[in-house]
């Protein structure tokens, strides 16, 4: 477990450093170009690489995941360090290919770490607890990071802040030196065959397809909720930046609490019940968003984040347990493509409703997709039905009169 805590701590530091990236890059681009469009495009350049995740997943299953994780972190660090240098020589156009490469490296690092390294560092019977701790640490870092990033950018500017972020990636990459050696690799298989094998396994698992659809539907509405809340709070509620920052911080704390509490929810039989519970909590929070009062909306946002933190931890543990290690990279990359691919669509959808008035019209897409995601996972899911008792021997006529359960 020592290696697990080392990986968790180092990844949390990197997550906190990423908040420097999310704030400093748009800030630096606005300062360099005096336009908000490049700042928006910079976020798109970092998320587009998730469309290539299935192909990267095959490589993750083919090679040493420790080295791939370290390589992904180093490439991200180098890319981040290059950005202030490119801006210094006014090579703004070159920033976007660098962000794209950084996004590719992030996909490799995330999948290799979350579904390759982490399950190998803890006993199988403690995966649920370990996933809760891991996600809670990342969400706590996400809560602390923005305040630290804002202070650093205000003090030394976006360029030095990005260099600090680059150093955090190097720290995370060095953690592989303290991890146990990987199991010997099996016979090499052609990448095309590996892709077909991963896709076939995904198609053979209705539970993974249902899980992917449920979370993708949830992300379709809630994926861009945080920036929408900030926009509505500033333009319609006329809240100060400090008040809005406090609201978002409360949501981050709630998400961390949900991840920490996730393994404590009883899970009779298989873990489908635990996922259903946290999806229901998120759906409940989405309903509160429709109340036409700013404080009620913030309360609903916090409840939704609580459920989201639990969903993240429970679904990670579920996938770690259910997907064979030799297929983890390919299958999880396919799943993440759909789940993460819904977030840009959410930004477009909520971008259209953010200009409306009234909580119902603004946040209705979040409520609709959160409820739909919970229903997709719960309704007609055989694993959520109570175990049937042995039926007594009865005459054929009596059996024909019974109603199906």
Buried (B, 14 or more C-beta within 10 A) or exposed (E): EEBBBBBBBBBBBBBBBBBBBBBBBBBBBBEBBEEEEBBEBBBBBBBBBBEBBBBBBBBBBBBBBBEBBBBBBBBBBBBBBBBBBBBEEEEBEBBBEBBBBBBBBBBBBBBBBBBBBBBBBBEEEBBBBBBBBBBBBBBBBBBBBBEBBBEBBEEEBBBBBBBBBBEBBBBBBBBBEEBEEBEEEEEEBEEEEBBBBBBEBBEEBEBBBBBBBBBBBBBBBBBBBBBBBBBBBBEBBEBEEEBBBEBBBBBBBBBBBBBBBBBEBEBEEBBBBBBBBBBBBBBBBBBBBBBEEBEBBBBBBBBBBBBBBBBBBBBBBBBBBBBEBBBBBBBBBBBBBBBBBBBBBBBEBBEEBBEBEEBBEBBBBBBBBBBBBBBBBBEEBEBBEEEEEEEEEEEEEEEEEEEEE
